[in-house]
Amino acid sequence: LVKERGITIEKVALRQITLPAGLTAAIEEKLKAEQESQRMQFVLQREQLEADRKRIEAQGIADFQKIVSQGISDQLLKWKGIEATEKLAQSGNSKIVVIGGKDGLPLILNGN
């Protein structure tokens, strides 16, 4: 339009652009949705790492239990029970009644 009147515009400096309210609201909603999506991705990554950590911990516990259970026999458990009974019987401040238990270990009852 201005060229027809002999005016040539080379540069125009825009200082402020006002968008329609509907467009501004749509842009803000899109930004909120993107931020929520990024937040959920972060939460999912964090939970995945926590699940991996728990899986590794559980495997370590299972390995430990397997190793320990291979080294513990019924005879060793009975021997440790007898040792514990002897230590309790040597206690000066308790009255002890020893009765044979169903698994072969003595039961200790406090006489008070």
Backbone as ProteinMPNN parsed JSONL, in Angstrom:
{"seq_chain_A": "LVKERGITIEKVALRQITLPAGLTAAIEEKLKAEQESQRMQFVLQREQLEADRKRIEAQGIADFQKIVSQGISDQLLKWKGIEATEKLAQSGNSKIVVIGGKDGLPLILNGN", "coords_chain_A": {"N_chain_A": [[0.804, -1.197, 0.0], [1.896, 1.292, 0.764], [3.988, 1.47, -0.998], [2.924, 2.119, -3.425], [2.527, 4.778, -3.11], [4.998, 5.82, -3.164], [6.644, 5.326, -1.027], [9.145, 3.595, 0.653], [9.628, 1.034, 2.873], [12.127, 0.012, 4.925], [13.0, -1.02, 7.415], [11.326, -2.009, 10.369], [10.817, -1.382, 13.673], [9.573, -3.239, 16.188], [8.081, -2.702, 19.228], [6.304, -3.631, 21.077], [4.083, -6.31, 21.17], [0.807, -7.202, 21.188], [-0.992, -9.945, 21.85], [-4.018, -11.658, 20.989], [-6.339, -12.431, 23.632], [-7.293, -15.089, 23.755], [-5.35, -16.482, 22.271], [-3.068, -16.003, 23.82], [-3.81, -17.324, 26.189], [-3.957, -19.938, 25.195], [-1.28, -20.408, 24.52], [-0.092, -20.253, 27.067], [-1.345, -22.437, 28.318], [-0.311, -24.505, 26.773], [2.407, -24.318, 27.449], [2.227, -24.911, 30.183], [1.319, -27.55, 30.017], [3.515, -28.761, 28.765], [5.475, -28.384, 30.751], [4.356, -29.912, 32.81], [4.445, -32.404, 31.617], [7.224, -32.762, 31.406], [7.827, -32.771, 34.122], [6.51, -35.104, 34.944], [7.953, -36.995, 33.482], [10.41, -36.749, 34.768], [9.684, -37.628, 37.335], [8.975, -40.275, 36.735], [11.478, -41.261, 35.864], [12.935, -40.994, 38.239], [11.518, -42.749, 39.921], [11.94, -45.125, 38.541], [14.701, -45.425, 38.845], [14.753, -45.736, 41.624], [13.323, -48.124, 41.857], [15.111, -49.831, 40.549], [17.259, -49.641, 42.34], [16.121, -50.811, 44.632], [15.662, -53.364, 43.648], [18.279, -54.264, 43.246], [19.183, -54.159, 45.888], [17.478, -56.072, 47.058], [18.316, -58.359, 45.69], [20.907, -58.537, 46.659], [20.381, -59.055, 49.377], [19.073, -61.512, 49.12], [21.162, -63.061, 48.06], [22.955, -62.946, 50.228], [21.424, -64.275, 52.215], [21.277, -66.798, 51.063], [23.97, -67.598, 51.073], [24.508, -67.55, 53.836], [22.627, -69.409, 54.795], [23.588, -71.75, 53.729], [25.787, -72.201, 55.273], [24.865, -72.734, 57.8], [23.926, -75.223, 59.945], [21.581, -77.613, 61.37], [22.723, -78.719, 63.616], [24.591, -76.759, 64.353], [22.888, -74.654, 65.023], [21.584, -75.779, 67.258], [23.772, -76.044, 68.981], [24.477, -73.337, 69.365], [22.176, -72.553, 70.674], [22.418, -74.002, 73.049], [24.738, -72.826, 74.101], [23.775, -70.229, 74.547], [21.864, -70.815, 76.491], [23.501, -71.662, 78.595], [24.842, -69.264, 79.206], [22.705, -67.697, 80.087], [21.965, -69.198, 82.301], [24.085, -68.747, 83.987], [23.688, -66.243, 84.886], [23.438, -64.113, 87.633], [21.174, -62.919, 88.684], [18.755, -64.135, 88.147], [16.226, -66.652, 88.343], [16.206, -69.866, 87.176], [14.399, -72.21, 85.314], [14.763, -75.164, 83.685], [13.498, -76.798, 80.969], [13.01, -79.457, 78.749], [12.703, -78.69, 75.354], [10.527, -78.984, 72.439], [12.092, -79.102, 70.16], [14.475, -80.043, 71.0], [16.038, -78.18, 72.228], [16.71, -76.488, 75.285], [14.228, -74.801, 77.279], [13.974, -71.632, 78.765], [12.745, -70.307, 81.682], [11.658, -67.521, 83.528], [11.777, -67.292, 87.003], [10.513, -65.409, 88.614]], "CA_chain_A": [[0.0, 0.0, 0.0], [2.72, 2.494, 0.826], [4.875, 1.5, -2.15], [2.206, 2.824, -4.48], [2.609, 6.207, -2.826], [6.394, 6.208, -3.251], [7.324, 5.147, 0.256], [9.766, 2.288, 0.818], [9.905, 0.733, 4.285], [13.252, -0.926, 5.006], [13.007, -1.675, 8.73], [10.3, -1.6, 11.32], [11.141, -1.859, 15.021], [8.375, -3.509, 16.98], [8.408, -2.585, 20.645], [5.358, -4.415, 21.873], [3.049, -6.995, 20.402], [-0.262, -7.675, 22.058], [-1.707, -11.059, 21.234], [-5.388, -11.814, 21.49], [-6.414, -13.143, 24.921], [-7.449, -16.522, 23.502], [-4.056, -17.019, 21.837], [-2.195, -15.965, 24.999], [-4.232, -18.414, 27.081], [-3.585, -21.209, 24.563], [0.18, -20.552, 24.662], [0.175, -20.55, 28.476], [-1.785, -23.814, 28.569], [0.654, -25.398, 26.139], [3.611, -24.297, 28.282], [1.922, -25.662, 31.408], [1.256, -28.973, 29.667], [4.892, -29.215, 28.53], [6.139, -28.46, 32.051], [3.796, -31.067, 33.521], [4.984, -33.592, 30.952], [8.621, -32.889, 31.83], [7.82, -33.148, 35.54], [6.133, -36.516, 35.031], [9.093, -37.782, 32.997], [11.391, -36.741, 35.848], [9.171, -38.507, 38.396], [9.1, -41.656, 36.253], [12.898, -41.625, 35.897], [13.329, -41.146, 39.64], [10.908, -43.98, 40.429], [12.62, -46.248, 37.887], [15.986, -45.575, 39.531], [14.477, -46.279, 42.955], [12.962, -49.534, 41.665], [16.367, -50.535, 40.251], [18.025, -49.704, 43.582], [15.481, -51.803, 45.5], [15.888, -54.681, 43.044], [19.674, -54.615, 43.542], [19.245, -54.424, 47.323], [16.81, -57.351, 47.31], [19.188, -59.42, 45.188], [22.001, -58.651, 47.627], [19.861, -59.729, 50.573], [18.832, -62.916, 48.761], [22.477, -63.709, 47.962], [23.456, -63.084, 51.594], [20.669, -65.333, 52.891], [21.67, -68.084, 50.475], [25.312, -67.926, 51.573], [24.422, -67.838, 55.271], [21.873, -70.639, 55.037], [24.426, -72.896, 53.368], [26.782, -72.413, 56.32], [24.228, -73.003, 59.089], [23.287, -76.539, 60.023], [20.753, -77.793, 62.565], [23.614, -78.964, 64.748], [25.161, -75.48, 64.768], [21.832, -73.907, 65.701], [21.393, -76.372, 68.581], [24.943, -75.703, 69.781], [24.347, -71.926, 69.745], [21.106, -72.52, 71.675], [22.977, -74.502, 74.313], [25.636, -71.778, 74.605], [22.943, -69.143, 75.072], [21.255, -71.316, 77.723], [24.538, -71.641, 79.628], [25.079, -67.872, 79.602], [21.563, -67.261, 80.883], [21.98, -69.926, 83.571], [25.142, -68.177, 84.815], [23.262, -64.925, 85.344], [23.209, -64.164, 89.071], [19.944, -62.269, 89.122], [17.541, -64.773, 87.638], [15.98, -68.046, 88.71], [16.027, -70.546, 85.91], [13.836, -73.555, 85.256], [15.096, -75.68, 82.363], [12.609, -77.881, 80.549], [13.324, -79.835, 77.375], [11.775, -78.184, 74.342], [10.163, -79.97, 71.426], [13.141, -79.202, 69.145], [15.698, -80.512, 71.628], [16.694, -77.093, 72.946], [16.063, -76.206, 76.567], [13.473, -73.562, 77.422], [14.35, -70.952, 80.0], [11.633, -69.543, 82.228], [12.034, -66.689, 84.659], [11.059, -67.763, 88.182], [9.939, -64.302, 89.398]], "C_chain_A": [[0.847, 1.261, 0.0], [3.655, 2.609, -0.367], [4.221, 2.252, -3.302], [2.294, 4.332, -4.291], [4.052, 6.689, -2.807], [7.157, 6.09, -1.95], [7.855, 3.713, 0.309], [10.103, 2.111, 2.301], [10.997, -0.33, 4.316], [13.253, -1.695, 6.328], [11.87, -1.126, 9.565], [10.68, -2.204, 12.675], [9.85, -2.02, 15.805], [8.773, -3.485, 18.453], [7.482, -3.436, 21.511], [4.32, -5.019, 20.944], [2.03, -7.509, 21.402], [-1.042, -8.744, 21.303], [-3.133, -11.102, 21.764], [-5.405, -12.693, 22.748], [-6.531, -14.647, 24.731], [-6.137, -17.172, 23.101], [-3.076, -17.052, 23.005], [-2.537, -17.109, 25.956], [-3.834, -19.768, 26.513], [-2.088, -21.457, 24.698], [0.526, -20.915, 26.104], [-0.222, -21.98, 28.823], [-0.807, -24.818, 27.969], [1.935, -25.46, 26.961], [3.393, -25.074, 29.581], [1.906, -27.162, 31.136], [2.653, -29.534, 29.433], [5.648, -29.35, 29.845], [5.641, -29.659, 32.851], [4.326, -32.37, 32.93], [6.434, -33.826, 31.371], [8.707, -33.318, 33.29], [7.485, -34.628, 35.697], [7.255, -37.42, 34.528], [10.17, -37.86, 34.067], [10.964, -37.692, 36.964], [9.314, -39.97, 37.983], [10.552, -42.123, 36.28], [13.346, -41.878, 37.329], [12.768, -42.444, 40.217], [11.556, -45.219, 39.808], [13.972, -46.503, 38.547], [15.793, -46.168, 40.923], [14.104, -47.758, 42.87], [14.211, -50.365, 41.368], [17.192, -50.704, 41.521], [17.443, -50.775, 44.514], [15.686, -53.215, 44.972], [17.309, -55.165, 43.361], [19.822, -54.955, 45.023], [18.626, -55.782, 47.654], [17.67, -58.521, 46.83], [20.368, -59.634, 46.132], [21.569, -59.376, 48.886], [19.632, -61.209, 50.291], [20.15, -63.68, 48.665], [23.057, -63.949, 49.35], [22.755, -64.232, 52.316], [21.043, -66.708, 52.357], [23.024, -68.525, 51.018], [25.248, -68.328, 53.039], [23.711, -69.157, 55.519], [22.674, -71.876, 54.659], [25.424, -73.218, 54.472], [26.185, -72.757, 57.671], [23.528, -74.359, 59.031], [22.417, -76.592, 61.279], [21.621, -78.005, 63.802], [24.214, -77.657, 65.268], [24.116, -74.655, 65.518], [21.584, -74.453, 67.107], [22.552, -76.005, 69.504], [24.863, -74.251, 70.255], [23.242, -71.76, 70.789], [21.597, -72.97, 73.036], [23.908, -73.461, 74.92], [24.839, -70.63, 75.218], [22.295, -69.55, 76.386], [22.257, -71.273, 78.867], [24.79, -70.219, 80.117], [23.933, -67.345, 80.453], [21.555, -67.935, 82.253], [23.026, -69.344, 84.515], [24.786, -66.788, 85.337], [22.884, -65.009, 86.815], [21.871, -63.6, 89.51], [18.68, -62.897, 88.549], [17.443, -66.201, 88.153], [15.575, -68.754, 87.438], [15.385, -71.908, 86.137], [14.087, -74.039, 83.84], [14.211, -76.88, 82.076], [12.965, -78.201, 79.109], [12.263, -79.332, 76.409], [11.51, -79.233, 73.282], [11.23, -80.116, 70.34], [14.473, -79.636, 69.734], [16.453, -79.427, 72.359], [15.97, -76.85, 74.259], [15.301, -74.883, 76.502], [13.856, -72.937, 78.745], [13.18, -70.088, 80.434], [12.131, -68.741, 83.407], [11.174, -67.085, 85.849], [10.4, -66.667, 88.989], [8.462, -64.223, 89.243]], "O_chain_A": [[0.527, 2.213, -0.713], [4.076, 3.71, -0.721], [4.897, 2.943, -4.063], [2.141, 5.08, -5.257], [4.311, 7.844, -2.471], [8.215, 6.7, -1.794], [7.129, 2.753, 0.049], [10.783, 2.946, 2.898], [10.819, -1.433, 3.799], [13.487, -2.903, 6.339], [11.508, 0.048, 9.481], [10.843, -3.419, 12.788], [9.129, -1.053, 16.051], [9.703, -4.18, 18.862], [7.883, -3.901, 22.578], [3.763, -4.356, 20.069], [2.388, -8.188, 22.364], [-1.66, -8.484, 20.27], [-3.408, -10.631, 22.867], [-4.575, -13.591, 22.897], [-5.92, -15.408, 25.482], [-5.835, -18.284, 23.534], [-2.334, -18.022, 23.165], [-1.642, -17.78, 26.469], [-3.419, -20.654, 27.26], [-1.666, -22.584, 24.96], [1.354, -21.796, 26.335], [0.501, -22.661, 29.55], [-0.51, -25.849, 28.574], [2.493, -26.54, 27.152], [4.275, -25.808, 30.025], [2.419, -27.949, 31.931], [2.951, -30.653, 29.85], [6.382, -30.318, 30.042], [6.431, -30.344, 33.5], [4.62, -33.319, 33.657], [6.826, -34.957, 31.656], [9.557, -34.13, 33.654], [8.11, -35.325, 36.496], [7.483, -38.493, 35.085], [10.779, -38.912, 34.261], [11.774, -38.464, 37.478], [9.726, -40.808, 38.786], [10.831, -43.256, 36.673], [14.049, -42.85, 37.606], [13.474, -43.16, 40.927], [11.704, -46.243, 40.473], [14.348, -47.652, 38.781], [16.581, -47.01, 41.354], [14.52, -48.554, 43.711], [14.352, -51.477, 41.877], [17.759, -51.77, 41.762], [18.187, -51.551, 45.113], [15.862, -54.154, 45.748], [17.514, -56.331, 43.7], [20.499, -55.92, 45.379], [19.185, -56.549, 48.438], [17.74, -59.555, 47.493], [20.78, -60.768, 46.377], [22.303, -60.217, 49.407], [19.956, -62.061, 51.119], [20.247, -64.814, 49.132], [23.59, -65.024, 49.626], [23.405, -65.062, 52.951], [21.116, -67.674, 53.117], [23.205, -69.688, 51.38], [25.854, -69.32, 53.445], [24.142, -69.943, 56.363], [22.452, -72.947, 55.223], [25.862, -74.361, 54.603], [26.927, -73.048, 58.608], [22.664, -74.603, 58.189], [22.509, -75.72, 62.143], [21.298, -77.534, 64.892], [24.335, -77.464, 66.478], [24.426, -74.029, 66.531], [21.395, -73.681, 68.047], [22.34, -75.692, 70.675], [25.15, -73.964, 71.417], [23.356, -70.925, 71.686], [21.234, -72.389, 74.058], [23.872, -73.234, 76.129], [25.19, -70.122, 76.283], [22.182, -68.733, 77.3], [21.908, -70.892, 79.984], [24.937, -69.996, 81.319], [24.158, -66.629, 81.428], [21.182, -67.317, 83.25], [22.869, -69.439, 85.732], [25.52, -66.226, 86.149], [22.101, -65.874, 87.207], [21.482, -63.812, 90.659], [17.641, -62.24, 88.479], [18.455, -66.868, 88.37], [14.698, -68.289, 86.709], [15.776, -72.657, 87.032], [13.665, -73.388, 82.885], [14.178, -77.847, 82.837], [13.202, -77.285, 78.321], [11.068, -79.529, 76.628], [12.192, -80.257, 73.231], [11.278, -81.144, 69.665], [15.494, -79.602, 69.046], [17.426, -79.723, 73.053], [14.75, -76.991, 74.334], [15.678, -73.968, 75.77], [14.044, -73.64, 79.737], [12.685, -69.255, 79.675], [12.938, -69.227, 84.2], [9.956, -67.201, 85.713], [9.761, -66.977, 89.995], [7.825, -63.35, 89.834]]}, "name": "protein", "num_of_chains": 1, "seq": "LVKERGITIEKVALRQITLPAGLTAAIEEKLKAEQESQRMQFVLQREQLEADRKRIEAQGIADFQKIVSQGISDQLLKWKGIEATEKLAQSGNSKIVVIGGKDGLPLILNGN"}
